[in-house]
Amino acid sequence: MSQTTNPQVVIIGAGPAGLLLAYQLVSNGVPVRVLERHPDFEREFRGEFLQPAVLATLEQFGILPLLVERKLAFPDVERRLFVGKTRRVMVPGGKERGSLISQAGLLGVLHELCGRFPHYRLDFGTTALQTIRENGRVVALKTRREGTEGRVDGDLFVDCSGRNSGLRKDVGLQTESNPIPADVVWLRFDFSDAPEALPESLDVHMFGKGVVAVFHRTTRSRLQVAYSAPGDLGGLRKNLPELRRQLLPTVPETLRPHLEAKLDENTETQFLRVVVDRLERWHVPGLLFLGDAAHTMSPSGGQGLNLALRDSIVAANHLLDALRAGQPLDERVFQKIQDERRPEADQIQAMQTRVHRMVMAPLFVEHLMFTVLGLVLKLSKKASQGGQGLAQVDMRYGIPVAQLPR
Ligand SMILES: Cc1cc2nc3c(=O)[nH]c(=O)nc-3n(C[C@H](O)[C@H](O)[C@H](O)COP(=O)(O)OP(=O)(O)OC[C@H]3O[C@@H](n4cnc5c(N)ncnc54)[C@H](O)[C@@H]3O)c2cc1C
């Protein structure tokens, strides 16, 4: 495929969706320019659980082994679910073994691999402000970099800018959303003094009436904790005595003495407003939305990363199919991408919304519901579906890392 016959693709957002798409396109000869508003990949820290649905692909193309080799991923991690501190119930998606992957690490590796091609460019510190349209088609973006406005032209634009994408409104697309009753405070602790205390699994503990606490280790011997409850969690994050009062009783016994000692005003914290929403239509002429920009996921079940990466795999399949067949990258191609991806995103969002409702129940009802749900899914043989994905997704144009130019 000659580069000169390929269109210039502009991707907004160097998150997992944007950079996996960039990797597939540039390694197949398509020029890509990525715009990222942050100065680097050290964005706000996030949950890091990646479901099996996408791991096989990352393994097959050599990306996961590279992350493991560089100590940026823990492979084969089980996600376990508990009612209270100790009563274990089946995960609604069945027994799950995924990987914990540093998001900054994954993005750094994808950027490095893309950088082996001269037709790849990433502009950090560059924010896409709005679209510029000609005859109804997006032909450029108005951008801002270091306080200066500019313009970026392209043949095709892909918005992978995540939750709160400003371009949705700019092009007049409608958003549907499901109300979610509880937000999340994320905390990160340095365990370099006690790495042996870090859990091997990702453990979710549910305490009834919307209280949920999640514990998992992360790179550089750290522990991440997500505490979710109804009420003003933005305020709770800033109120240390109250945060200690609410959080510490949810901490498993093995971790509790450590967190009692470590949770103080220097603890890294972050507030996440939980959103579950979706665009009715994922595209307008010249512009396609993928990942959280198309369907913002709740952190429930660790599905956001998974879906974002799977969107990009499917998008690259259709875009490269069309290019190889000499067809225009128009709305027919975009609609094929939406048609293939939207059912899975809709079903997983419906699942997340049901789980959010279930965790709002009192503790004994919650226990009963998760036990029954686990059994029903097991008997109906749907036990492994959530984590394995609800649709077949294959990276048809993946180039293994070992075959990339040095
Ligand atoms: C605190 C937190 C915890 C989470 N935990 C988990 C988890 O454990 N497992 C899981 O699967 N998912 C989790 N998620 C969700 C997951 O991170 C997202 O679903 C996933 O990252 C979506 O990928 P994306 O590429 O679509 O968007 P993002 O990862 O959000 O990437 C979007 C990128 O676009 C950039 N950007 C935004 N606007 C602009 C603009 N105008 N111009 C240029 N650049 C822009 C952003 O800086 C960002 O780098 C969590 C999310 C958060 C916020």
The ligand as an ORCA input file, in Angstrom:
! r2SCAN-3c Opt
* xyz 0 1
  C     -10.514      6.962     37.467
  C     -10.877      5.936     36.382
  C     -10.752      4.561     36.632
  C     -11.058      3.608     35.649
  N     -10.883      2.275     35.872
  C     -11.015      1.392     34.857
  C     -10.665     -0.008     34.966
  O     -10.220     -0.493     36.006
  N     -10.808     -0.820     33.893
  C     -11.297     -0.348     32.728
  O     -11.431     -1.108     31.765
  N     -11.651      0.954     32.589
  C     -11.499      1.823     33.611
  N     -11.799      3.135     33.445
  C     -12.331      3.556     32.167
  C     -11.223      3.565     31.133
  O     -10.088      4.257     31.621
  C     -11.790      4.221     29.887
  O     -13.000      3.581     29.536
  C     -10.802      4.100     28.772
  O      -9.594      4.722     29.126
  C     -11.394      4.729     27.530
  O     -10.379      4.868     26.583
  P     -10.450      5.999     25.493
  O      -9.203      5.869     24.707
  O     -11.762      5.949     24.817
  O     -10.477      7.366     26.310
  P      -9.430      7.935     27.356
  O      -8.615      6.884     27.965
  O     -10.217      8.811     28.266
  O      -8.440      8.815     26.483
  C      -8.861     10.044     25.935
  C      -7.638     10.902     25.707
  O      -8.051     12.064     24.990
  C      -7.434     13.219     25.549
  N      -8.301     14.368     25.234
  C      -9.505     14.663     25.779
  N     -10.038     15.740     25.190
  C      -9.140     16.140     24.256
  C      -9.141     17.204     23.321
  N     -10.167     18.065     23.207
  N      -8.056     17.332     22.524
  C      -6.996     16.483     22.598
  N      -6.966     15.448     23.485
  C      -8.033     15.281     24.279
  C      -7.351     12.902     27.030
  O      -6.347     13.671     27.673
  C      -7.018     11.407     27.000
  O      -5.631     11.175     26.977
  C     -11.530      4.078     34.410
  C     -11.675      5.459     34.156
  C     -11.338      6.379     35.117
  C     -11.472      7.870     34.774
*
